[in-house]
Amino acid sequence: MMPAEILLKARFSERPSSNRLPRLLLGLFASCLLSSCALFPQLTKPAECPAPADIIPPPLEPPSCPEPQVIERIITKIVAPEPPPQATTAGKLHLPIVGAVEWAKIQPAGLWVEARIDTGADTTSIHAEDIQLVEKDGKRYVRFVLIDAVTGSAHQQELRLRRRVLIKQSGGADERRYVVRMWVTLGEIRSKIDVNLSDRTDFEYPLLIGRNFLIDNMIVDVSRHHTVIVRPDINGD
């Protein structure tokens, strides 16, 4: 080989090496930059979050509770104790006890009359209307009218005159009355007694039962009333 060819080859071979050096330096510089970025982290300001907007909560609905269910109902009721039974008889003879006001039946008229029971009166008195004294066959009779307290009907009676009595009125003029005999029934006691006829329009009760019926027959308890019968049954006897 000639020297000129050798020199040409040598030049040709040296050209590539001169081109490699800048590339090598460039790669080396780039690697240094990458390593420096890895060693020194970038100080970047974090992104700021936008300020939250005003949130208006939805209106609260009242909680819905289920309807109450009655499982057990307890009712407290105060019951007054029953009074002890009242005695119906008293005394050694166990006479029946009656109240201050009772219903009595008058016969022969067969009328129910509400009566005041009065232990202070000697005799029994009944309200009568249209009282007349009549004479038949030499005997004297009293004709009068009784009023049924239940039905309000009038019943004319004519009974034998027993006698005439003088009744002294407290604060008033004395009064003479005719006396006849009648059957008076009060409870289970039935007795034929003298009854004087009078005008008892101003009194509350048309019949006044006195001691001539009460003695040895019954005991009066003025704190009671209608102990024998509350209201007579007009459909009965």
MONORTA-V598352 format. One record per backbone hydrogen bond with DSSP energy under -0.5 kcal/mol. CO is the residue of the C=O (numbers start at 1). NH is the residue of the N-H. If there is no record, write none. Layout:
co/nh
CO/NH
CO/NH
This chain:
co/nh
2/6
3/7
4/8
5/9
6/10
7/11
8/12
9/13
10/14
11/15
12/16
13/17
14/18
15/19
16/20
17/21
18/22
19/23
20/24
21/25
22/26
23/27
24/28
25/29
26/30
27/31
28/32
29/33
30/34
31/35
32/36
33/37
34/38
35/39
36/40
39/41
42/44
54/56
55/57
63/65
69/71
72/74
73/75
74/76
75/77
77/79
78/80
88/97
90/95
91/94
95/90
96/219
98/221
100/117
101/226
102/115
104/113
105/185
106/110
106/111
107/183
111/106
112/149
113/104
114/207
115/102
115/117
116/118
116/209
117/119
118/121
121/211
122/212
124/196
125/208
126/198
129/145
132/134
132/143
134/141
136/139
139/136
140/161
141/134
141/143
142/159
143/132
144/157
145/129
146/155
147/149
148/152
153/148
155/146
157/144
159/142
163/179
165/167
165/177
166/168
167/169
167/175
169/171
169/172
175/167
177/165
178/197
179/162
179/163
180/195
182/184
182/193
183/107
184/191
185/105
186/189
188/190
189/186
191/184
191/193
193/182
194/124
195/180
196/126
198/128
198/200
200/203
206/127
207/116
207/209
208/125
208/210
209/118
210/213
210/214
211/215
214/217
214/218
217/96
219/98
220/222
221/224
224/100
232/234
233/236
